[in-house]
Amino acid sequence: MNAKEYFFSKAPYIIINLIIYLLILVLGGIVKMPSIIMFIIFLIWFFPLITYMIIEFFVKKKFYDEI
């Protein structure tokens, strides 16, 4: 398993998260939410998501390398 295959398999999950985040941005723009709040939401939303995906990749890679 390489990184390209792994992230390609996670593409629907990433796309769904991006669409939901973009909807939140649009709604935030409509209600005149400050940009810093939108950036903080981005960090809170995507930092754990990306961290989880990287950790899961290395765990799965280790598992498949041992087989």
N, C-alpha and C positions, 0 to 999 in steps of 0.2 A: 504494500500500500504506500503510495507516495502522496505528498501534500496536495498536488493538483487533483488527483482522483477524490481525495477526501473532501476537499472544499467544493468540488463540483457536485458531489453527492449531497452536500449541505446547502446547495444553491436555493432550493425552494424555501427552506427555513430562513435563510438570510433575506431573500426577496420579500417574504411575508413580513418580516420584522422591519425592513426598510419602508414598505408600503404603510404599515401602521404608524411608523415614526413620521413619515411625510404627512399623513393625515393629522397627526398631532401638531406638526409645524403649521399646517394650513389653518387649523382651528386656533392655534396660538397667534397666528398673524391676524386673524379676524378679530380677536379680542385684544389686540395690541399688546401681546405678552413681550416683555423685554427680551432682547437677543441673548443676554447672559443666562436667563432662565432656560431658554431653548437649548443652549449649549450644555448646561448642567443636566438637563433631561437626556441629551445625547450621551453624555458621559455615563450617567447612571444606567442608561438602557444598553449601550453597546460595549462598555468596558467589561462587565461580567459576561456578556454573551461571547465576545471574542476570546476572553480568558478561558472560559469553559471549553470552547471549541479547540483551542490550542492544547489544553490539558488532555482533552478527550482524544485528540489526534495522537499525542505521544503515547498514551495508554494503549490505544488500539494498535499503533505501530509496534510497540513492544510485544503485545500479544501475538500479532501475526508474524513477527520476526522469529518468535520462539517456536512456532508451529513448523 
